[in-house]
């Protein structure tokens, strides 16, 4: 059995930081302590000056996305290979149930696509076709090792779920020990605003943010939280772009509701003034970027522990796809981001005084693992946990450029932005996937992470 001893680094957990060694035995963490002895034949890694973090879990990604309208021309090997350069060692992506398709078929299709993954992976099921009276079919997700599913309050007719559908599926989720993720935007408000812009001939990229106002997100989130509370269903309000949305979730949780939220670097670091610049095409996503004061307020909520997860909502559309039409109604929405998640969080969170290092371990690893029932196998630096480890050097700085990244997009929304430090090495289940800028992993070595139902206290 192979051993790796990581010596002299700063171990970062959600609760503390300590100067200690970390011993890996095979795929698992064996021990954490000071002055640990190296077993015979162990590889000893000098981690002095480095932060030793749990492997990042990006719990909201869209690898090889097919919306039925747009498709990202990527693949699981390319995207997960890029992810390890940013310290991401696990993802929770989506299996889409297309119309007329059962869950098992949707799952099998996604498993085939993910077979080339370098990192470990789980799935949320995107539920789009479950007529009244068939709610018990959600129980099939348990047999597939799926503990979470996604619903939408917008994107009519592809994904849209009306209030009756939301209510009956969330009620079933509570019975089966599942958690519902909900994309919250009021479809009627978005449709009306978009139609008004089209009528006025205002469809270039600069008008994208106006088509999906913050009110649409806030109203839908309030409604979904209310419905979830009625049936005592756990719920995750995804990609909060508005501070008010995040506050609604935090207040619901404070009152005893099982409710969680997430936001992403784009909503913390970028804002809607980008639509007025020379390259608004870089920032077409749903929900769109918001007013600058929204980002400031989101940081405050994040610092106060009122936001649970940092994710990317990663979509690797190419620059060519983005530039094809200077029309927000015909431009695919979504940004690449897995590779930059950790460096941006460290730079604009920790080193800017907004977050602590333990906050990073909590937001990027422990909380996603706990909410999606992967803990303590994932998201933890504990004896017995999978040895998913990131070594991060906080010294030095560089500028983000598309040329230096490893996705197929050919662009990044963070082009030219300064980040401090770098990922020195990423390990998944005790195996180095990247070290000192060199990919050393193996295509298809990632494994599927089965998850059990969870019934919240």
Residue, then its C-alpha position, 0 to 999 in steps of 0.5 A: x500500500x502506498x503512503x504519502x506524508x505531507x509534512x510541515x504544512x498548515x492544515x485547514x479545517x472548517x474549525x481551525x488551522x494547525x501546523x501539522x503533518x498529514x499521512x495518507x495510506x492508500x486512498x484514505x487519510x491515515x493520521x494528522x499530527x506533529x512530527x509524524x514518522x514516514x512509513x517505509x517507502x513513503x513519499x514525503x512532501x515538503x509543505x512548509x509555507x503551504x496551506x493544506x486544504x480539503x479537495x474542493x467540491x464544486x457542487x453545481x457544474x454543467x459539464x457537457x451540457x445539452x439544454x436542448x437548444x445549446x450544447x457545450x462542445x466539451x467532454x468530461x476528461x477535458x473539464x475535469x482535467x482543467x478542474x484539478x489545476x484549480x484544486x477541484x477533486x469532486x463535482x456534483x453535476x446534473x443528469x437531465x431527464x429529457x421528455x419521455x425519458x425515465x430516470x434510469x435512462x437519463x442516469x445511464x446516459x450521463x454515466x457513459x459521458x462521465x466515464x472519462x472523468x479524472x475526478x470523482x463525481x455525483x449527480x443531481x437529477x434534473x426532473x422535467x417530466x414527472x406527471x401528477x400521480x407519479x411522484x413515487x418515481x422519485x424513489x427510483x433516485x435512491x436506487x441510482x445513488x442520487x440524493x438530490x434533484x433540480x427544479x426550475x421556476x423558469x425556462x418555459x417550456x423545457x424545464x419550467x415547473x409551476x407551483x403545483x408541480x413544485x409543491x407535489x415534488x418537494x412534498x415527495x422529496x421530504x418523504x424520500x429523504x431527498x433535497x430539491x435544488x431550485x433555480x428561482x426566477x419568476x418566468x412571467x417577469x422574465x418573459x415580459x421584460x424580455x418581450x419588452x426589450x425585443x419590441x424596443x429593438x434592445x437585444x444586444x448583449x448590453x441589455x442582457x441584465x435588464x431582461x432578468x431583473x433581480x426582482x424575478x429571482x427574489x420573488x421566486x425564491x420567496x415563493x419556493x421557500x414558502x412552498x417548501x416550508x409548507x411540506x417540510x421539504x429540504x431545499x437549496x436555492x441555487x446561484x443567489x445573485x441577489x443579497x436579498x435572495x440569500x437573506x431570505x434563505x438565511x432567515x428561513x433557516x434561522x426560523x428552523x426551515x431546512x434551507x440552504x443557499x449558494x453563490x458564485x464568484x461571478x456574483x461576488x467579483x463582477x457586476x453589471x457595469x461589465x455589460x456597458x464595457x467593450x466585451x459584454x459577451x463575456x458575461x452572458x449568464x443566468x441569473x445575470x450580473x447585478x448592481x455593484x452594491x449587490x456584490x458588496x452585500x453578498x460579501x457581507x452575508x458570506x462573511x457572516x456565515x449566511x451563505x452555505x456554498x460557493x460554486x461555479x455553475x460552470x458551463x464551457x461554451x466557447x468564445x465562438x459560440x458566445x460571439x456568434x450573435x450579438x443578441x442576448x436572446x440567441x447567446x448561450x448563457x453560462x460561464x467557465x469557472x472551475x479552474x478559477x474558483x479556489x484562487x478567486x476565493x483565496x484572493x478576493x475572500x481570504x487575502x482581502x479580509x472578507x473570509x478566513x482560511x477555515x471559511x474556505x474549507x467550509x464553503x468549498x468542501x465541508x458544507x457541500x459534502x454535508x448538504x449532499x450527503x458525501x460527508x465525511x468521505x468527502x470534504x474533510x481532512x479526517x482520519x478515514x476520509x478520502x485523501x482529497x487534498x489541495x496544497x496551496x501556496x499563498x505567495x506570489x501573484x499572477x493574472x488570469x488569462x484564457x491562454x493559461x487556463x485548460x478549458x476549451x472556452x478560449x475565454x474567461x470572464x476574469x481575463x486580466x484579473x489578479x490572483x494571489x497564490x496558486x495550487x501547487x498540487x491536487x490529490x484525489x483519493x491519495x493519488x496526485x492529479x496535478x503537481x507543480x503545473x503538470x497534469x499527472x492523473x489518469x483519464x477515467x480514474x474518477x469514480x461515481x459517488x453514490x449517496x444515500x437519502x438523508x432525513x433531516x432532524 
